[in-house]
Amino acid sequence: MILSQKDALALAFPAATTVERRTAFLSDSQVRAAEKAAQSKIETKVWTYYVGRSSAGVTGTAYFESHVVRAMDETFMVVVEPDGKVRFVEILSFCEPDEYLASKRWLGQFKGRPLDEELLLRRGLRNITGASLTSEAITRGVRRVLAVHGALNDLPPNVVD
């Protein structure tokens, strides 16, 4: 484990912020809409996420995404701004060999990105040389998170058909 969930949430939301754990149950239509927007299969209808609040209102939402990269699991957190753009992505666990782990610099290219056609490898995102499965898995995961966030918050996707 690289980072615990508690430590990740502390990074996402400063100490002065209250954090509320929520669980959402997506409808069939929300799943279909999210899959279309993400261009990826949504494996579960149940999503647990964390909403950070300050005296000014919602400061962001954190989601945890877990999936298999090649043969082993990876878990990361995506923090989404109130406007639906990525604040940052943080790796919590990565069970593949370390040489395939995404660097903080590579993860930094997600910052400020909405769910659109540029949020794809070899478009608006660079690939990780020698670790293409990692870069593909993270990109798909971030797209899924943004699509589910949009479905839960009725945000229109910025995806062009």
N, C-alpha and C positions, 0 to 999 in steps of 0.2 A: 504494500500500500504506500502510495506517495503522500496522500493527504486524506485525513478523515473527513467525513461529511460535516461534522461540527466545525472543523477548522475551515473548510471550504465556505460554509455559510458565514463564518466570521469575516472572511475575505469579501464576500458578496455584499454584506450589510454591516456597516459600522456599528459599534457598541451602542450608540444612541438610538439606533433603529430597532423597532419591534419587528419580529419575524413571525408570520403566521403560516402554519403548515396546513395545506389544503389538499383534498383529493377530489378529482373530477372524474366523472364517468361519461365518456364521449358517446354520443348517439351515433347510429349508423351513418347518418348524413354528415355529421362532423368528421367521422373517420374518412369517408369518401372525399370530402373537401380537403382535409389535411393531406391525404395521400396524393391528391392531384397537385396541390400546392408544393408539397415536398418532393414530388417525383420519386417517392419511395414508399414502401409498405409500412403502415403503422401496425405494429405487432400486438398492441394492447389497447383496450378501451379505457383502462384505469390509469390515470396519471396523477402522481403526487408531486406537488410543487410547493414552493415557499415564496410568500409575498412579503417584501420588506416595506415598512411604512415609517415615515417620520411625521413631524407636525405639519409638514407641507403636503402630505399625501403619500401615494405609492411611489417608492423609490426604485423598484425593480422587482423582477420575478426570477427565481432560480429553479432550474430543472436539472435532474440527474438522468443521464442517458447511459445505458449499459448495452453492450453488444459484443459479438465475437469479431475480432479483426481478421485473423487467418484461422487459427485453431484455439486461441486463448481469448479471454475476456479483457475488456477495457471499460472503464467508467469515467465519465467526465461530467462537469457541471457547465451549463450554459446560463449566464445571467443575461436577462432580456430587459432592456430599458422600457419605460412606460410607452414609448413610441413604437415598440415592436422591433427595434434594432438590437443587435448583439452588443452587450457591454464588454464581456470577455468570456473566454472558454478556459477552464482549468481542469487538468487531468488529475483524477483521484487515484485510480489504479490502472496498471498496465501490465498484463501478464505475459505478453510476447517478449522476445529478447529486447534488451535495452536499446540496441542500435536502431530499432524500428520506432522508438518513442518520438512523438512530435515535440519539437522544441518550443519554448515559450515564444520565440521570435516567429515561428511558423504559425502558432495559434493566434498571434497578434493580428494577423491579417483578417480575422473575423470581426474585429472591433469596428463598431459603427455600421455593420452591414445589415441590410434588410433581407428578407426572403425575396430574391428576384433572380433573374437569369444570370447575373454576374456572380452569384453565390454558388459557383460550380468550378470544379478543377479545370484548368487550362482555359478558363474564361477570366473571371476576376480573381481566382485563387491559384497560387502556385502549387505544384505537386511537391512531395518530399522525395528527393532522389534516393532510390534504394528502399523506400518504404511507401510505395504507392498504395498498398492495401490499407495502411494506417491513414493516409491522407484521404482516401476514398471513404473509409468507415467514419471518420470524424466529420467530414463534409456532409455525408448522408445524415448522420446523427444531428448535426446542427440544423440542417434543413427540416428534419422531423420535428425538432423542438420548436422552431419558429412557426411551423405550420400548425402544430397543436396549440401553441400560444395564440396564434391568430384565430383559430377555431373557438377557443375558450373565451376570447375577448372580442369576437366579431370584428377582427381587423381584416380588411380586404388584403388578399395576397398581392404582391407586386409582380406576379408571374405572368409573363406574356405567353399565350397559347400558340 
